[in-house]
Amino acid sequence: MSPLRLVIAVLLLSISCKQVSLVLADIGTATSYDPPYAPTKCNGNRADQFPPGNLFVQVSEVLWDNGAACGRRYRLRCLSGSNKPCKGGTVDVRVVDFCSRRPCPSTIVMSNDAFDAVSRSPDAKINIEFIQI
């Protein structure tokens, strides 16, 4: 195989893999929540459980997995919502808690800083695409 064909094959494979990863994403909803953020179901009052930039979330029962969700990381993107709230781009977040409201208002409940990274409207309920990373 010529070097040019090899390069083309690698590029096509790379593009295919990126498209496949998009197919594996889940669809859900997200809202935001206000402080105080501690104590959490994952690590109580430990301050070191919160990642830099306060990019963390609570998850609903769908993702909680009897506490196995603690520490999981997700990459999420706003898809839509009322009054075009999406900023574009993605945000990486860490699970620190189980949704504190019953019933939970969304699949993922984001800290204000995490929500602000993807939405212009702090009180919106948005549709999201998310994948575990």
C-alpha positions, 0 to 999 in steps of 0.5 A: 500500500502506498503511503498516500493510501495509508494516510487516506485510510487512517483519516477515514478511519479516524473520521468514522470513529468520531462519528460512531462516538456521537451515536453512543451519546445519550439524550436527556434534560438538564436544570441547574441548582443553587448552593449550598452544594454540600453535604453530598451523597457521594462524599458528605462535606469534603471540599475536595470532591468538587472539581476545579471551576465547580463543574459538577452535577447531581444525577437522577435515579436513571444514572445514579446506579445505587451510588456507583455514579459517584465520581463519574465524568460526563461530557455534555452539550446543550441541544435545545430549550425554550428561547434558544438557551444553548451557547454551543460547545461542551462541558465536562462535569463530575457526579458528586450527588444524587438529585436532592429533589423528588421527583427530580426535575431532570436527568442531570442537575448541574451546578450553576457554573456548569450550567452557565457553560452551556446555557444562556438562561439560568432557569431553563430546562434544556435538552442535552446530549451526554456521554460518559468520559 
